[in-house]
Every structure is written in structure tokens, then in C-alpha cells.
Amino acid sequence: MLREKEQLEHAMESRPVIDMARGVLMAGFACQPEEAWEIPVTASQHANVKLREVAQAVTSAAAGKPMPALLQEHLAMAAQAWQAGRT
């Protein structure tokens, strides 16, 4: 029961930054909310980094802070794969 509570609290803390990152990606790539979800999830899985960390990097980059090279590479590959699937 305590573990479930901790997981729920963590999810509630993570959600705002993930939603902000989705907004940044929607604006940057002119994509739909579902697509803006797939891009960071794909990057997260390929980089073996938590989704929250990818989302934080996206929002920080939107604010002018440099993104870690590993995340930048995986996010770029995920975005390219998404764009290739659109055509």
C-alpha cells in the first residue's frame, strides 16, 4: 500500500513536466498530442532514461539550457522517425 502511494505521488510530480514537454514538442513539430507523447517515450526507451528526465531536458532546452548530448541524439532520432512516418 505504501509503495502504491509513493508511485502515485511520483506520477503526480512527474506529470506537469511531461505535459509541458509535450506542449513544447507540439509547438516545435506541429504535431498532435499523441505524437508529442510518442517522441519522448521513444527517446526515453532508446536512451534508457526515465521519461521524466527526457521531459525535463526538453523543457530546459526550450528555456535556453543545453540538452545532454545523449538525450539530444535520441530525441532527434525519435523526431526523425516520427517525421518519416508522416510522409
C-alpha positions as CSV (number, residue, x, y, z in Angstrom):
1,M,0.0,0.0,0.0
2,L,2.8,2.4,0.9
3,R,4.6,1.6,-2.4
4,E,1.5,2.3,-4.4
5,K,1.1,5.7,-2.6
6,E,4.7,6.6,-3.4
7,Q,4.3,5.6,-7.0
8,L,1.2,7.8,-7.3
9,E,2.9,10.7,-5.7
10,H,5.8,10.4,-8.0
11,A,3.5,10.2,-11.0
12,M,1.7,13.3,-9.9
13,E,5.0,15.2,-9.6
14,S,6.2,14.0,-13.0
15,R,3.0,14.7,-14.9
16,P,3.4,18.5,-15.2
17,V,6.9,18.5,-16.7
18,I,5.8,15.7,-19.1
19,D,2.8,17.8,-20.2
20,M,5.0,20.9,-20.6
21,A,7.4,18.9,-22.8
22,R,4.6,17.6,-24.9
23,G,3.5,21.2,-25.4
24,V,7.0,22.2,-26.5
25,L,7.1,19.3,-28.9
26,M,3.7,20.1,-30.3
27,A,4.7,23.7,-30.9
28,G,8.1,22.8,-32.3
29,F,7.0,20.0,-34.6
30,A,3.4,21.0,-35.3
31,C,2.2,17.6,-34.1
32,Q,-0.8,16.2,-32.3
33,P,-0.8,15.4,-28.5
34,E,-0.5,11.7,-29.1
35,E,2.5,12.2,-31.4
36,A,4.1,14.6,-28.9
37,W,3.8,11.7,-26.4
38,E,5.4,9.1,-28.7
39,I,8.5,11.2,-29.4
40,P,9.8,11.5,-25.8
41,V,8.7,8.0,-25.0
42,T,10.7,6.6,-27.9
43,A,13.7,8.7,-26.9
44,S,13.3,7.5,-23.3
45,Q,13.3,3.9,-24.2
46,H,16.2,4.1,-26.6
47,A,18.4,6.2,-24.3
48,N,17.4,4.0,-21.3
49,V,16.5,7.2,-19.4
50,K,13.3,7.9,-17.5
51,L,10.6,9.8,-19.3
52,R,10.6,12.5,-16.7
53,E,14.3,13.1,-17.4
54,V,13.7,13.4,-21.1
55,A,10.7,15.8,-20.4
56,Q,12.9,17.9,-18.1
57,A,15.6,18.1,-20.8
58,V,13.0,19.2,-23.4
59,T,11.6,21.9,-21.2
60,S,15.0,23.1,-20.1
61,A,16.2,23.3,-23.7
62,A,13.1,25.4,-24.5
63,A,14.2,27.8,-21.8
64,G,17.7,28.0,-23.4
65,K,19.6,25.5,-21.3
66,P,21.7,22.9,-23.3
67,M,20.4,19.4,-23.5
68,P,22.6,16.5,-22.6
69,A,24.2,15.1,-25.9
70,L,22.8,11.6,-25.3
71,L,19.2,12.8,-24.9
72,Q,19.6,15.3,-27.8
73,E,20.7,12.5,-30.1
74,H,17.9,10.1,-29.1
75,L,15.3,12.8,-29.2
76,A,16.4,13.8,-32.7
77,M,16.3,10.2,-33.8
78,A,12.8,9.8,-32.4
79,A,11.6,13.0,-34.1
80,Q,13.1,11.9,-37.4
81,A,11.4,8.5,-37.1
82,W,8.1,10.3,-36.4
83,Q,8.5,12.7,-39.3
84,A,9.4,9.8,-41.6
85,G,6.2,8.1,-40.6
86,R,4.2,11.2,-41.5
87,T,5.1,11.1,-45.2
